[in-house]
Amino acid sequence: MSKSKPASKPIRHIVAKDPKLESGELKSIGGSRSDDWNNRVASDTAQVLWLKNSDEEEKTRQITAAIAGLIGIAPKDELEGMMAAQLIAAHSASMECFRRAMIGEQTFVGRNENLSQANKLSRTFAMLLDALNRHRGKGQQKVTVEHVHVHAGGQAIVGAVGTPGGGIGPESEEQPHAKQIAHAPEQAMRCEDEERESVSVGGDEQRALPASRGPVDRRAKG
């Protein structure tokens, strides 16, 4: 008897960029132009909610609230969509652990374990939020200083200038870009060995000038 050949599995063709699937009508949920992705983010978020003790009406409200949370976070791309879903999941799980820790009929070990897990989830939530803000460019300070002119003999101080008594002086508000301190030029000190010209005094005396010049008879001018 001849053996029948096993039926071949159908080949699945997936179109990466189908204009019909890139309408982006649900982009406010998952941050993507692909609504397949946005639906996946919404479905993943709904499945991590604790719905065991809820009736159908309560389940609908919880899922609707979770989707509203995604829309409120307003992801701008797929990465933000994933982080938004994880934020909702971490919040939901941590609140469930806090709730269980408040149950009176449990051992000390059970209460401590629930609080420990809630603490870890809360820190995870904070890390995710920080990652989302850094991805969006928040939390970074950028200082731009323009048109700072430093003249000869001067110094420039960029930034807040503190006063001796503490705080920021009033001039820092009027000059936010730069503060210039000029030093007055000092006269050069004479050298001890430098030749000096003679100074005329009253009377008919003759005062010798340096060797390059001859004696001057002031009486001839008189």
Summary of the structure (lengths in Angstrom):
residues: 222
radius of gyration: 41.8
end to end distance: 154.5
largest distance: 154.8
contacts: 449
relative contact order: 0.06
helix: 44%
strand: 5%
